[in-house]
Amino acid sequence: MTDAVKGPASYFPSIERKYGRPIAEWKELVRASPLTGHMELVGWLKSEHAMGHGHANALVAHTLAQDKAATA
């Protein structure tokens, strides 16, 4: 039996289906943005890429947490 994916990553399959890009590509867009704040990035994904709030929030949260862990 495998454990179900939890947290922000649980949104990833839905994000890929709905918005047509792989998660790696979305993460690179977030990282390339001049914006740095969580809610700034969420707002940017919503306004520039028509992403829903939950999907944008999950993507930004996971990406920023991953980047923080990589620099720790």
N, C-alpha and C positions, 0 to 999 in steps of 0.2 A: 504494500500500500504506500502511495506517495502522499506527502503532505501538500495541501493546496497552497498556492502562492497567496500570501497575505500582504497587506499594506499597499503602498503606492504601486508596486509592480503588478498587483492583481488587475490593474486597469490597462496594462500594456497591450494585451491581445485586442481589446476593444478599441484602443487608440489607433492601432495599426489598421484594423478593419475600417474604421469610420473615416480616418483622415488620409489613408493611402500611403503612408510613409513608415519605414521601419523605425523602431524606437531609437536606434543608434543615430539616425539622421535627425530626429527631433532633439536628441540630447546635444548634438553638435550645433544645431540652431540656437538652443538655449545658451550654450557656452560661448558662441560667437556674438551674442547680443551684447551691446554696450551696457545694458541694464544689469544690475547686480542684486537688487532686492527681490525677495520672494514674490511679494504681491505685484511689484512692477513687472516681473517676468510673466506672472499669471495673466495680468492685464494685457500684456503684449501678445501672448499666444491667443487670447480671446479676441482681441481687436484685429490683429494682423493675419491670423490663421483660422479665425472662426471656430476656435476650439471651445468646447464647453468648460465651465468652471471646474468641475470635478476632474476632468481629464487634464486640464492645464495644471491644476494644483498638484495632482499626483506626479506628473512628469517633472515639474520644477522641484518638488520636494525630494524626489528620488535622485535627480541629477545633482542638486546642491549637497545632499547628504553624501553621495558618492565622491564628489570633489573634495568635500571636507575630510572624509576618511582617507583619501589619497594623500592629503597634505599633512596628516597628523602623524 
